[in-house]
Amino acid sequence: MREILIKDATLVNEGKIIQKDLLIKGETIASICDSISPSSSMEVIDAKGLHLLPGWIDDQVHFREPGLTHKATIASESRAAVAGGITSFLEMPNTIPQTTDSNALLDKHAIAEKSSIANFGFLFGGTNENLKDIIKIDDTKVAGIKLFLGSSTGKMLVDDEKVLEEIFSKTTLPIAVHCEDESTIKNNLSKYRKKYGDNIPIEKHSKIRSEDACYLSSSKAIAMAKKTGARLHVFHLSTAKETHLFSNNKPLVSKQITAEVCVHHLYFSEDDYKEKGNLIKWNPAVKKESDRDELWKALNDNRIDILATDHAPHTLEEKQNLYTSAPSGGPLVQHALIALLTQAKKGKITLEKLVEKACHNPAILFRIQNRGYLREGYFADLVLVDLNKKTIVTKENILYKCGWSPFEGTTFDAYIEKTFVNGNLVYDQGEIIESSLGRKLTFDRKKL
């Protein structure tokens, strides 16, 4: 059995930062001790001066396969993910075909089993017509149910209130929602279209996909969850106002209603539209600096529970269209962790809190088995980072199939040294190591 000894690493795990040795045997962490003596059979990695983190479990990515593979594939984006320290991902259902029946889900698993270098899981999509499919889905095969309460990529808007209440009432799985009020957005868009035609200035995006649109939808979803007892998780908060809908009066494991924030809403503000244009066009929109500040506050005081990327690549050609034709979304998995580590060095968040929100909490919320922590017996999904080395994002080192990044030209104050998935070295100082494929995530449903 292969043995890898990581010596003198600074572990960030379960609220502590401490120097330890960590031994990998096969796929799992065999031992974490003050000092482990190497044997002749061990590969030894000197990690002195480096930080060792659990691999990030990204609970929201769009890897575009099947049907949209000119933008991305599970193969290409999983490699970008491990280069960014993301060792497991949960992929969204708005592909072609949509993941809204069991056959489409099986097809996605088959694709990932043959091509993903990271561990993988999928959310099952809800529509106005597939309640029967949601009810009969095998809850050990999916991480949760995804509902679009505002239109996004694909045709998955759930706007029938009766159907929505039935879904909330009849599934015990986590329900993850994209919250934007469709009628508010349509009215705002109509107003700006009358003034500008299709060439609406990108700076108006946050006025079209407005605070009111987000808050109205989020508050309705929360009211529905309280009425039905559903386990609700609100994806990608973007406004200060929404953060006050969530509480921090109990631990995550006891919460019925939780929230997530994404890297782009923590990093950019509407002041960046002038320079970045459609490259930072997301749904929900990047909003005011004051919104960004409150999102950071809510993340740190535990009103927001999860950090994610909402990685959603489009081609550069698509992004260069006029406002009404330019799709929303952008590639993030390769650069999200180093962006946040850089923010941690600036005092925006502690390393312990970052690991809690990106690694521990996704495992808790979705009941992912034996991942998300540095614990003996857990899968060895690990990331070694150097906080004293810089990373410059250039077109030449971007691994996304779409070939661009909103961070191109940015220098980050952190560097991903190595990434391990199931004990296998899959990324080493700029190189993808094609040593193994990732595994299907498993979910503990005993308490559901």
Summary of the structure (lengths in Angstrom):
residues: 448
radius of gyration: 20.9
end to end distance: 36.1
largest distance: 73.6
contacts: 1640
relative contact order: 0.17
helix: 33%
strand: 23%
